[in-house]
Amino acid sequence: MSAPTEAVPEITAYRSVPDFAYGRIKDIRVRWALDEIGQPYRTRLIGGIFEDKAPAYLHDQPFGQVPVYKDGDLTLFETGSILIHIGDADGRLLPRDAKGRGRAISWMIAALNSVEPMIQTLVVLTVKGQGTDWLAGAIDAAKPFAEQRLSRLSQALGDRDWLEEHFSIGDIVMIDVLRNANPELLAPHPNLTAYVARGKARPAFQSAMAAHLADCAVGEPLPA
Ligand SMILES: N[C@@H](CCC(=O)N[C@@H](CS)C(=O)NCC(=O)O)C(=O)O
């Protein structure tokens, strides 16, 4: 739910990205969480993904990445920390009890730290290795790590709708990580494929994705 007024939180997003990144930039996670709780926000577009970032931006996000989140005098970077902040403000995405809160945060960190690196490695190799003679060998080396994590995740999810009893910030990040994986990796695990489809069917995902795509043009070239 994008809103123009300055009284609402602000998130940063890119004005343009290369083809492979279109619809995959991480501001979607923050937009999705905000839309889940009906919190309007505004976006600040910061140029192309590979453009240099201004010193003021690097102060807010030391790695020059998207998203940065501002709410009044609070400025946060890292989607994980932003989602905990949003979740704490509204119990629907992050249970208030210590056990439930801890499990939801554990799943979110598992998505960021145990699952995403394995999947992202394959994406980077595939994008940067196109046409090279090392790509096949590198994929063969990296793929078993992703397969093992997905297999364990599939086992843990079982036949539940969400990672815990209720949908949480853990599901937002895990589903966003999985939807960016090569579908071939998910194919052996129908419960993961169905889990991603369930997440993408949520009205808040759809409104967040529509706003995300509306802000961003496709076609920025890859740097050499
Ligand atoms: N760990 C960061 C990662 C953010 C991130 O990877 N942002 C990408 C877009 S999806 C980016 O801005 N990349 C440009 C760069 O790394 O220079 C987070 O979760 O917020």
Ligand as a Chemical Component Dictionary entry (heavy atoms), coordinates in Angstrom:
data_LIG
# 
_chem_comp.id                   LIG 
_chem_comp.type                 NON-POLYMER 
_chem_comp.pdbx_formal_charge   0 
_chem_comp.three_letter_code    LIG 
# 
loop_
_chem_comp_atom.comp_id 
_chem_comp_atom.atom_id 
_chem_comp_atom.alt_atom_id 
_chem_comp_atom.type_symbol 
_chem_comp_atom.charge 
_chem_comp_atom.model_Cartn_x 
_chem_comp_atom.model_Cartn_y 
_chem_comp_atom.model_Cartn_z 
_chem_comp_atom.pdbx_ordinal 
LIG N1  N1  N 0 21.303 -8.577 3.611  1  
LIG C1  C1  C 0 20.651 -7.488 2.933  2  
LIG C2  C2  C 0 20.714 -7.766 1.457  3  
LIG C3  C3  C 0 20.088 -6.670 0.643  4  
LIG C4  C4  C 0 20.389 -6.886 -0.828 5  
LIG O1  O1  O 0 20.956 -7.915 -1.237 6  
LIG N2  N2  N 0 20.012 -5.920 -1.635 7  
LIG C5  C5  C 0 20.350 -6.007 -3.048 8  
LIG C6  C6  C 0 19.107 -5.967 -3.890 9  
LIG S1  S1  S 0 18.135 -7.406 -3.637 10 
LIG C7  C7  C 0 21.190 -4.821 -3.420 11 
LIG O2  O2  O 0 20.863 -3.692 -3.093 12 
LIG N3  N3  N 0 22.287 -5.105 -4.116 13 
LIG C8  C8  C 0 23.218 -4.108 -4.573 14 
LIG C9  C9  C 0 24.569 -4.319 -3.971 15 
LIG O3  O3  O 0 24.779 -5.288 -3.245 16 
LIG O4  O4  O 0 25.433 -3.485 -4.261 17 
LIG C10 C10 C 0 19.199 -7.364 3.392  18 
LIG O5  O5  O 0 18.588 -8.404 3.671  19 
LIG O6  O6  O 0 18.669 -6.247 3.484  20 
# 
loop_
_chem_comp_bond.comp_id 
_chem_comp_bond.atom_id_1 
_chem_comp_bond.atom_id_2 
_chem_comp_bond.value_order 
_chem_comp_bond.pdbx_ordinal 
LIG N1  C1  SING 1  
LIG C1  C2  SING 2  
LIG C1  C10 SING 3  
LIG C2  C3  SING 4  
LIG C3  C4  SING 5  
LIG C4  O1  DOUB 6  
LIG C4  N2  SING 7  
LIG N2  C5  SING 8  
LIG C5  C6  SING 9  
LIG C5  C7  SING 10 
LIG C6  S1  SING 11 
LIG C7  O2  DOUB 12 
LIG C7  N3  SING 13 
LIG N3  C8  SING 14 
LIG C8  C9  SING 15 
LIG C9  O3  DOUB 16 
LIG C9  O4  SING 17 
LIG C10 O5  DOUB 18 
LIG C10 O6  SING 19 
# 
